[in-house]
Every structure is written in structure tokens, then in C-alpha cells.
């Protein structure tokens, strides 16, 4: 049987402990549009490859 927590505490990180630059910290990070464009330009040869399958 799986027990689910329904009364989780409301935990908030104090503003002074948060990174001032949103690109750093745990979790998703901001990505510049230039980086997205660079990945898009090679996506057909880079994305979706697997080390377990022939290319």
C-alpha cells in the first residue's frame, strides 16, 4: 500500500538564500535563445540518438 502525504508543510526558501541569477540553482535553468537555435540547427543529427541502438 502506498501512503500519500496530504498535510505537507508549506516550505518557503527565504529570498536572501535564492540565487540572484536565475540561471543557477537546482531545477530547470534559463536557456538563451541563441543556445536553443544552435541545438535546433543540429537537432536531426543530435537529438534522439541512443547508445543502445545503431544510429
N, CA, C and O atoms as a Tripos MOL2 file, in Angstrom:
@<TRIPOS>MOLECULE
protein
  220   219    55     0     0
PROTEIN
NO_CHARGES

@<TRIPOS>ATOM
      1 N           0.8420   -1.1820    0.0000 N.3       1 UNK1
      2 CA          0.0000    0.0000    0.0000 C.3       1 UNK1
      3 C           0.8850    1.2430    0.0000 C.2       1 UNK1
      4 O           1.8810    1.3020    0.7210 O.2       1 UNK1
      5 N           0.5260    2.2150   -0.7960 N.am      2 UNK2
      6 CA          1.2790    3.4640   -0.8920 C.3       2 UNK2
      7 C           0.5920    4.5090   -0.0450 C.2       2 UNK2
      8 O          -0.6150    4.7190   -0.1650 O.2       2 UNK2
      9 N           1.3560    5.1670    0.8130 N.am      3 UNK3
     10 CA          0.8160    6.2370    1.6480 C.3       3 UNK3
     11 C           1.1590    7.5800    1.0130 C.2       3 UNK3
     12 O           2.3060    7.8180    0.6360 O.2       3 UNK3
     13 N           0.1910    8.4320    0.8970 N.am      4 UNK4
     14 CA          0.3930    9.7610    0.3230 C.3       4 UNK4
     15 C           0.3300   10.8080    1.4240 C.2       4 UNK4
     16 O          -0.5130   10.7360    2.3190 O.2       4 UNK4
     17 N           1.2230   11.7750    1.3490 N.am      5 UNK5
     18 CA          1.2340   12.8650    2.3210 C.3       5 UNK5
     19 C           0.2290   13.9080    1.8690 C.2       5 UNK5
     20 O           0.3360   14.4470    0.7670 O.2       5 UNK5
     21 N          -0.7190   14.1840    2.6960 N.am      6 UNK6
     22 CA         -1.7370   15.1800    2.3420 C.3       6 UNK6
     23 C          -1.5630   16.4790    3.1040 C.2       6 UNK6
     24 O          -2.0770   17.5190    2.6930 O.2       6 UNK6
     25 N          -0.8460   16.4210    4.2020 N.am      7 UNK7
     26 CA         -0.6500   17.6220    5.0140 C.3       7 UNK7
     27 C           0.8090   18.0540    4.9770 C.2       7 UNK7
     28 O           1.4460   18.2060    6.0200 O.2       7 UNK7
     29 N           1.3370   18.2540    3.7650 N.am      8 UNK8
     30 CA          2.7300   18.6560    3.6140 C.3       8 UNK8
     31 C           2.9140   20.0780    4.1270 C.2       8 UNK8
     32 O           2.0580   20.9340    3.9060 O.2       8 UNK8
     33 N           4.0210   20.3320    4.8080 N.am      9 UNK9
     34 CA          4.2630   21.6870    5.3170 C.3       9 UNK9
     35 C           4.5040   22.6660    4.1650 C.2       9 UNK9
     36 O           5.0030   22.2800    3.1080 O.2       9 UNK9
     37 N           4.1510   23.9110    4.3730 N.am     10 UNK10
     38 CA          4.3750   24.9720    3.3820 C.3      10 UNK10
     39 C           5.7930   25.4940    3.5790 C.2      10 UNK10
     40 O           6.0300   26.3770    4.4040 O.2      10 UNK10
     41 N           6.7330   24.9420    2.8160 N.am     11 UNK11
     42 CA          8.1440   25.3170    2.9620 C.3      11 UNK11
     43 C           8.4870   26.3770    1.9260 C.2      11 UNK11
     44 O           8.2240   26.2080    0.7360 O.2      11 UNK11
     45 N           9.0700   27.4580    2.3890 N.am     12 UNK12
     46 CA          9.4720   28.5490    1.5020 C.3      12 UNK12
     47 C          10.9310   28.8900    1.7470 C.2      12 UNK12
     48 O          11.3760   28.9890    2.8900 O.2      12 UNK12
     49 N          11.6700   29.0690    0.6570 N.am     13 UNK13
     50 CA         13.0780   29.4420    0.7650 C.3      13 UNK13
     51 C          13.1510   30.9580    0.9090 C.2      13 UNK13
     52 O          12.5780   31.6850    0.0980 O.2      13 UNK13
     53 N          13.8490   31.4390    1.9310 N.am     14 UNK14
     54 CA         13.9760   32.8850    2.1060 C.3      14 UNK14
     55 C          14.6280   33.5350    0.8900 C.2      14 UNK14
     56 O          15.5560   32.9750    0.3070 O.2      14 UNK14
     57 N          14.1520   34.6980    0.5150 N.am     15 UNK15
     58 CA         14.6350   35.4000   -0.6740 C.3      15 UNK15
     59 C          16.1470   35.6080   -0.6420 C.2      15 UNK15
     60 O          16.7970   35.5590   -1.6870 O.2      15 UNK15
     61 N          16.7170   35.8400    0.5420 N.am     16 UNK16
     62 CA         18.1590   36.0860    0.6300 C.3      16 UNK16
     63 C          18.9920   34.8330    0.3480 C.2      16 UNK16
     64 O          20.1990   34.9300    0.1260 O.2      16 UNK16
     65 N          18.3540   33.6560    0.3560 N.am     17 UNK17
     66 CA         19.0660   32.4170    0.0520 C.3      17 UNK17
     67 C          18.9220   32.0060   -1.4140 C.2      17 UNK17
     68 O          19.6370   31.1170   -1.8780 O.2      17 UNK17
     69 N          18.0210   32.6300   -2.1340 N.am     18 UNK18
     70 CA         17.8170   32.3040   -3.5400 C.3      18 UNK18
     71 C          18.9260   32.9170   -4.3890 C.2      18 UNK18
     72 O          19.3940   34.0140   -4.0820 O.2      18 UNK18
     73 N          19.3580   32.2310   -5.4560 N.am     19 UNK19
     74 CA         20.3890   32.8100   -6.3170 C.3      19 UNK19
     75 C          19.8650   34.0620   -7.0160 C.2      19 UNK19
     76 O          18.7140   34.0970   -7.4490 O.2      19 UNK19
     77 N          20.7000   35.0780   -7.1240 N.am     20 UNK20
     78 CA         20.2720   36.3190   -7.7650 C.3      20 UNK20
     79 C          20.1650   36.1580   -9.2760 C.2      20 UNK20
     80 O          19.3960   36.8650   -9.9280 O.2      20 UNK20
     81 N          20.9330   35.2290   -9.8300 N.am     21 UNK21
     82 CA         20.8990   34.9670  -11.2610 C.3      21 UNK21
     83 C          20.0940   33.6890  -11.4710 C.2      21 UNK21
     84 O          20.5030   32.6190  -11.0190 O.2      21 UNK21
     85 N          18.9480   33.7890  -12.1550 N.am     22 UNK22
     86 CA         18.0450   32.6660  -12.3280 C.3      22 UNK22
     87 C          18.5960   31.5050  -13.1190 C.2      22 UNK22
     88 O          17.9710   30.4460  -13.1750 O.2      22 UNK22
     89 N          19.7680   31.6780  -13.7400 N.am     23 UNK23
     90 CA         20.3620   30.5750  -14.4980 C.3      23 UNK23
     91 C          21.0090   29.5350  -13.6030 C.2      23 UNK23
     92 O          21.3250   28.4390  -14.0640 O.2      23 UNK23
     93 N          21.2120   29.8560  -12.3300 N.am     24 UNK24
     94 CA         21.9020   28.9500  -11.4260 C.3      24 UNK24
     95 C          20.9910   28.5470  -10.2820 C.2      24 UNK24
     96 O          20.1620   29.3360   -9.8290 O.2      24 UNK24
     97 N          21.1460   27.3350   -9.8250 N.am     25 UNK25
     98 CA         20.3410   26.8120   -8.7390 C.3      25 UNK25
     99 C          19.8280   25.4420   -9.1260 C.2      25 UNK25
    100 O          20.0520   24.9900  -10.2490 O.2      25 UNK25
    101 N          19.1540   24.7860   -8.2250 N.am     26 UNK26
    102 CA         18.6380   23.4670   -8.5440 C.3      26 UNK26
    103 C          17.3740   23.5960   -9.3790 C.2      26 UNK26
    104 O          16.6290   24.5680   -9.2540 O.2      26 UNK26
    105 N          17.1470   22.6220  -10.2180 N.am     27 UNK27
    106 CA         15.9550   22.6440  -11.0500 C.3      27 UNK27
    107 C          16.2320   23.1940  -12.4290 C.2      27 UNK27
    108 O          17.3870   23.3850  -12.8080 O.2      27 UNK27
    109 N          15.1770   23.4490  -13.1800 N.am     28 UNK28
    110 CA         15.3420   23.9540  -14.5490 C.3      28 UNK28
    111 C          16.1140   25.2780  -14.5650 C.2      28 UNK28
    112 O          16.0260   26.0750  -13.6320 O.2      28 UNK28
    113 N          16.8570   25.4900  -15.6250 N.am     29 UNK29
    114 CA         17.5990   26.7400  -15.7490 C.3      29 UNK29
    115 C          17.1680   27.4760  -17.0020 C.2      29 UNK29
    116 O          16.5910   26.8910  -17.9180 O.2      29 UNK29
    117 N          17.4570   28.7620  -17.0280 N.am     30 UNK30
    118 CA         17.1430   29.5780  -18.1950 C.3      30 UNK30
    119 C          18.1200   29.2490  -19.3110 C.2      30 UNK30
    120 O          19.3030   29.0180  -19.0580 O.2      30 UNK30
    121 N          17.6370   29.2280  -20.5270 N.am     31 UNK31
    122 CA         18.4780   28.9550  -21.6890 C.3      31 UNK31
    123 C          18.3130   30.1130  -22.6650 C.2      31 UNK31
    124 O          17.1970   30.5220  -22.9850 O.2      31 UNK31
    125 N          19.4530   30.6350  -23.1330 N.am     32 UNK32
    126 CA         19.4060   31.7630  -24.0700 C.3      32 UNK32
    127 C          18.8440   31.3110  -25.4120 C.2      32 UNK32
    128 O          19.0470   30.1650  -25.8110 O.2      32 UNK32
    129 N          18.1340   32.2040  -26.1190 N.am     33 UNK33
    130 CA         17.5940   31.8710  -27.4420 C.3      33 UNK33
    131 C          18.6740   31.4020  -28.4140 C.2      33 UNK33
    132 O          18.4070   30.5510  -29.2630 O.2      33 UNK33
    133 N          19.8960   31.9440  -28.3030 N.am     34 UNK34
    134 CA         20.9890   31.5420  -29.1830 C.3      34 UNK34
    135 C          21.3570   30.0740  -28.9600 C.2      34 UNK34
    136 O          21.7030   29.3680  -29.9080 O.2      34 UNK34
    137 N          21.2830   29.6220  -27.7270 N.am     35 UNK35
    138 CA         21.5820   28.2260  -27.4230 C.3      35 UNK35
    139 C          20.5010   27.3120  -27.9990 C.2      35 UNK35
    140 O          20.8080   26.2450  -28.5310 O.2      35 UNK35
    141 N          19.2600   27.7210  -27.8950 N.am     36 UNK36
    142 CA         18.1540   26.9340  -28.4480 C.3      36 UNK36
    143 C          18.3030   26.8520  -29.9650 C.2      36 UNK36
    144 O          18.1180   25.7840  -30.5490 O.2      36 UNK36
    145 N          18.6380   27.9730  -30.6060 N.am     37 UNK37
    146 CA         18.8130   27.9880  -32.0620 C.3      37 UNK37
    147 C          19.9710   27.0760  -32.4740 C.2      37 UNK37
    148 O          19.8810   26.3800  -33.4850 O.2      37 UNK37
    149 N          21.0520   27.0770  -31.7000 N.am     38 UNK38
    150 CA         22.1880   26.2140  -32.0030 C.3      38 UNK38
    151 C          21.8160   24.7440  -31.9150 C.2      38 UNK38
    152 O          22.2280   23.9460  -32.7570 O.2      38 UNK38
    153 N          21.0450   24.3840  -30.9060 N.am     39 UNK39
    154 CA         20.5990   22.9960  -30.7760 C.3      39 UNK39
    155 C          19.6380   22.6330  -31.8970 C.2      39 UNK39
    156 O          19.7040   21.5340  -32.4480 O.2      39 UNK39
    157 N          18.7580   23.5450  -32.2280 N.am     40 UNK40
    158 CA         17.8080   23.2950  -33.3090 C.3      40 UNK40
    159 C          18.5270   23.0500  -34.6340 C.2      40 UNK40
    160 O          18.0750   22.2410  -35.4450 O.2      40 UNK40
    161 N          19.6360   23.7410  -34.8550 N.am     41 UNK41
    162 CA         20.3540   23.5930  -36.1250 C.3      41 UNK41
    163 C          20.9930   22.2160  -36.2970 C.2      41 UNK41
    164 O          21.2810   21.8130  -37.4240 O.2      41 UNK41
    165 N          21.2180   21.4890  -35.2070 N.am     42 UNK42
    166 CA         21.8090   20.1470  -35.2940 C.3      42 UNK42
    167 C          20.8750   19.0700  -34.7560 C.2      42 UNK42
    168 O          21.2860   17.9240  -34.5740 O.2      42 UNK42
    169 N          19.6200   19.4320  -34.5000 N.am     43 UNK43
    170 CA         18.6840   18.5250  -33.8360 C.3      43 UNK43
    171 C          18.4880   17.2120  -34.5850 C.2      43 UNK43
    172 O          18.3320   16.1680  -33.9520 O.2      43 UNK43
    173 N          18.4910   17.2380  -35.9050 N.am     44 UNK44
    174 CA         18.2340   15.9980  -36.6450 C.3      44 UNK44
    175 C          19.3820   15.0020  -36.5360 C.2      44 UNK44
    176 O          19.1830   13.8110  -36.7760 O.2      44 UNK44
    177 N          20.5770   15.4620  -36.1800 N.am     45 UNK45
    178 CA         21.7090   14.5500  -36.0210 C.3      45 UNK45
    179 C          22.1030   14.3590  -34.5560 C.2      45 UNK45
    180 O          22.9000   13.4750  -34.2420 O.2      45 UNK45
    181 N          21.5610   15.1640  -33.6750 N.am     46 UNK46
    182 CA         21.9840   15.1190  -32.2660 C.3      46 UNK46
    183 C          20.9040   14.5390  -31.3670 C.2      46 UNK46
    184 O          21.1770   13.6340  -30.5780 O.2      46 UNK46
    185 N          19.7000   15.0380  -31.4730 N.am     47 UNK47
    186 CA         18.6270   14.5910  -30.6040 C.3      47 UNK47
    187 C          18.1110   13.2250  -31.0160 C.2      47 UNK47
    188 O          18.0830   12.8960  -32.2020 O.2      47 UNK47
    189 N          17.7120   12.4480  -30.0600 N.am     48 UNK48
    190 CA         17.1060   11.1610  -30.3300 C.3      48 UNK48
    191 C          18.0920   10.0270  -30.5400 C.2      48 UNK48
    192 O          17.6860    8.9040  -30.8420 O.2      48 UNK48
    193 N          19.3770   10.2990  -30.3860 N.am     49 UNK49
    194 CA         20.3310    9.2160  -30.5320 C.3      49 UNK49
    195 C          20.3890    8.4330  -29.2340 C.2      49 UNK49
    196 O          20.0890    8.9670  -28.1660 O.2      49 UNK49
    197 N          20.7710    7.1790  -29.3220 N.am     50 UNK50
    198 CA         20.8530    6.3250  -28.1420 C.3      50 UNK50
    199 C          22.1380    5.5140  -28.2020 C.2      50 UNK50
    200 O          22.5580    5.0780  -29.2740 O.2      50 UNK50
    201 N          22.7430    5.3210  -27.0710 N.am     51 UNK51
    202 CA         23.9470    4.4940  -27.0260 C.3      51 UNK51
    203 C          23.6070    3.0090  -27.1290 C.2      51 UNK51
    204 O          24.5050    2.1800  -27.2720 O.2      51 UNK51
    205 N          22.3330    2.6680  -27.0600 N.am     52 UNK52
    206 CA         21.9140    1.2710  -27.1230 C.3      52 UNK52
    207 C          21.4510    0.8320  -28.5100 C.2      52 UNK52
    208 O          21.1800   -0.3500  -28.7240 O.2      52 UNK52
    209 N          21.3610    1.7430  -29.4280 N.am     53 UNK53
    210 CA         20.8710    1.4030  -30.7540 C.3      53 UNK53
    211 C          21.8460    1.9130  -31.8060 C.2      53 UNK53
    212 O          22.5780    2.8790  -31.5890 O.2      53 UNK53
    213 N          21.8350    1.2440  -32.9390 N.am     54 UNK54
    214 CA         22.6440    1.7280  -34.0540 C.3      54 UNK54
    215 C          22.0650    3.0540  -34.5200 C.2      54 UNK54
    216 O          20.8530    3.2620  -34.4560 O.2      54 UNK54
    217 N          22.9080    3.9350  -34.9790 N.am     55 UNK55
    218 CA         22.4360    5.2610  -35.4050 C.3      55 UNK55
    219 C          21.7890    5.2260  -36.7210 C.2      55 UNK55
    220 O          21.3400    6.2600  -37.2160 O.2      55 UNK55
@<TRIPOS>BOND
     1     1     2 1
     2     2     3 1
     3     3     4 2
     4     3     5 am
     5     5     6 1
     6     6     7 1
     7     7     8 2
     8     7     9 am
     9     9    10 1
    10    10    11 1
    11    11    12 2
    12    11    13 am
    13    13    14 1
    14    14    15 1
    15    15    16 2
    16    15    17 am
    17    17    18 1
    18    18    19 1
    19    19    20 2
    20    19    21 am
    21    21    22 1
    22    22    23 1
    23    23    24 2
    24    23    25 am
    25    25    26 1
    26    26    27 1
    27    27    28 2
    28    27    29 am
    29    29    30 1
    30    30    31 1
    31    31    32 2
    32    31    33 am
    33    33    34 1
    34    34    35 1
    35    35    36 2
    36    35    37 am
    37    37    38 1
    38    38    39 1
    39    39    40 2
    40    39    41 am
    41    41    42 1
    42    42    43 1
    43    43    44 2
    44    43    45 am
    45    45    46 1
    46    46    47 1
    47    47    48 2
    48    47    49 am
    49    49    50 1
    50    50    51 1
    51    51    52 2
    52    51    53 am
    53    53    54 1
    54    54    55 1
    55    55    56 2
    56    55    57 am
    57    57    58 1
    58    58    59 1
    59    59    60 2
    60    59    61 am
    61    61    62 1
    62    62    63 1
    63    63    64 2
    64    63    65 am
    65    65    66 1
    66    66    67 1
    67    67    68 2
    68    67    69 am
    69    69    70 1
    70    70    71 1
    71    71    72 2
    72    71    73 am
    73    73    74 1
    74    74    75 1
    75    75    76 2
    76    75    77 am
    77    77    78 1
    78    78    79 1
    79    79    80 2
    80    79    81 am
    81    81    82 1
    82    82    83 1
    83    83    84 2
    84    83    85 am
    85    85    86 1
    86    86    87 1
    87    87    88 2
    88    87    89 am
    89    89    90 1
    90    90    91 1
    91    91    92 2
    92    91    93 am
    93    93    94 1
    94    94    95 1
    95    95    96 2
    96    95    97 am
    97    97    98 1
    98    98    99 1
    99    99   100 2
   100    99   101 am
   101   101   102 1
   102   102   103 1
   103   103   104 2
   104   103   105 am
   105   105   106 1
   106   106   107 1
   107   107   108 2
   108   107   109 am
   109   109   110 1
   110   110   111 1
   111   111   112 2
   112   111   113 am
   113   113   114 1
   114   114   115 1
   115   115   116 2
   116   115   117 am
   117   117   118 1
   118   118   119 1
   119   119   120 2
   120   119   121 am
   121   121   122 1
   122   122   123 1
   123   123   124 2
   124   123   125 am
   125   125   126 1
   126   126   127 1
   127   127   128 2
   128   127   129 am
   129   129   130 1
   130   130   131 1
   131   131   132 2
   132   131   133 am
   133   133   134 1
   134   134   135 1
   135   135   136 2
   136   135   137 am
   137   137   138 1
   138   138   139 1
   139   139   140 2
   140   139   141 am
   141   141   142 1
   142   142   143 1
   143   143   144 2
   144   143   145 am
   145   145   146 1
   146   146   147 1
   147   147   148 2
   148   147   149 am
   149   149   150 1
   150   150   151 1
   151   151   152 2
   152   151   153 am
   153   153   154 1
   154   154   155 1
   155   155   156 2
   156   155   157 am
   157   157   158 1
   158   158   159 1
   159   159   160 2
   160   159   161 am
   161   161   162 1
   162   162   163 1
   163   163   164 2
   164   163   165 am
   165   165   166 1
   166   166   167 1
   167   167   168 2
   168   167   169 am
   169   169   170 1
   170   170   171 1
   171   171   172 2
   172   171   173 am
   173   173   174 1
   174   174   175 1
   175   175   176 2
   176   175   177 am
   177   177   178 1
   178   178   179 1
   179   179   180 2
   180   179   181 am
   181   181   182 1
   182   182   183 1
   183   183   184 2
   184   183   185 am
   185   185   186 1
   186   186   187 1
   187   187   188 2
   188   187   189 am
   189   189   190 1
   190   190   191 1
   191   191   192 2
   192   191   193 am
   193   193   194 1
   194   194   195 1
   195   195   196 2
   196   195   197 am
   197   197   198 1
   198   198   199 1
   199   199   200 2
   200   199   201 am
   201   201   202 1
   202   202   203 1
   203   203   204 2
   204   203   205 am
   205   205   206 1
   206   206   207 1
   207   207   208 2
   208   207   209 am
   209   209   210 1
   210   210   211 1
   211   211   212 2
   212   211   213 am
   213   213   214 1
   214   214   215 1
   215   215   216 2
   216   215   217 am
   217   217   218 1
   218   218   219 1
   219   219   220 2
@<TRIPOS>SUBSTRUCTURE
     1 UNK1         2 RESIDUE 1 A UNK
     2 UNK2         6 RESIDUE 1 A UNK
     3 UNK3        10 RESIDUE 1 A UNK
     4 UNK4        14 RESIDUE 1 A UNK
     5 UNK5        18 RESIDUE 1 A UNK
     6 UNK6        22 RESIDUE 1 A UNK
     7 UNK7        26 RESIDUE 1 A UNK
     8 UNK8        30 RESIDUE 1 A UNK
     9 UNK9        34 RESIDUE 1 A UNK
    10 UNK10       38 RESIDUE 1 A UNK
    11 UNK11       42 RESIDUE 1 A UNK
    12 UNK12       46 RESIDUE 1 A UNK
    13 UNK13       50 RESIDUE 1 A UNK
    14 UNK14       54 RESIDUE 1 A UNK
    15 UNK15       58 RESIDUE 1 A UNK
    16 UNK16       62 RESIDUE 1 A UNK
    17 UNK17       66 RESIDUE 1 A UNK
    18 UNK18       70 RESIDUE 1 A UNK
    19 UNK19       74 RESIDUE 1 A UNK
    20 UNK20       78 RESIDUE 1 A UNK
    21 UNK21       82 RESIDUE 1 A UNK
    22 UNK22       86 RESIDUE 1 A UNK
    23 UNK23       90 RESIDUE 1 A UNK
    24 UNK24       94 RESIDUE 1 A UNK
    25 UNK25       98 RESIDUE 1 A UNK
    26 UNK26      102 RESIDUE 1 A UNK
    27 UNK27      106 RESIDUE 1 A UNK
    28 UNK28      110 RESIDUE 1 A UNK
    29 UNK29      114 RESIDUE 1 A UNK
    30 UNK30      118 RESIDUE 1 A UNK
    31 UNK31      122 RESIDUE 1 A UNK
    32 UNK32      126 RESIDUE 1 A UNK
    33 UNK33      130 RESIDUE 1 A UNK
    34 UNK34      134 RESIDUE 1 A UNK
    35 UNK35      138 RESIDUE 1 A UNK
    36 UNK36      142 RESIDUE 1 A UNK
    37 UNK37      146 RESIDUE 1 A UNK
    38 UNK38      150 RESIDUE 1 A UNK
    39 UNK39      154 RESIDUE 1 A UNK
    40 UNK40      158 RESIDUE 1 A UNK
    41 UNK41      162 RESIDUE 1 A UNK
    42 UNK42      166 RESIDUE 1 A UNK
    43 UNK43      170 RESIDUE 1 A UNK
    44 UNK44      174 RESIDUE 1 A UNK
    45 UNK45      178 RESIDUE 1 A UNK
    46 UNK46      182 RESIDUE 1 A UNK
    47 UNK47      186 RESIDUE 1 A UNK
    48 UNK48      190 RESIDUE 1 A UNK
    49 UNK49      194 RESIDUE 1 A UNK
    50 UNK50      198 RESIDUE 1 A UNK
    51 UNK51      202 RESIDUE 1 A UNK
    52 UNK52      206 RESIDUE 1 A UNK
    53 UNK53      210 RESIDUE 1 A UNK
    54 UNK54      214 RESIDUE 1 A UNK
    55 UNK55      218 RESIDUE 1 A UNK
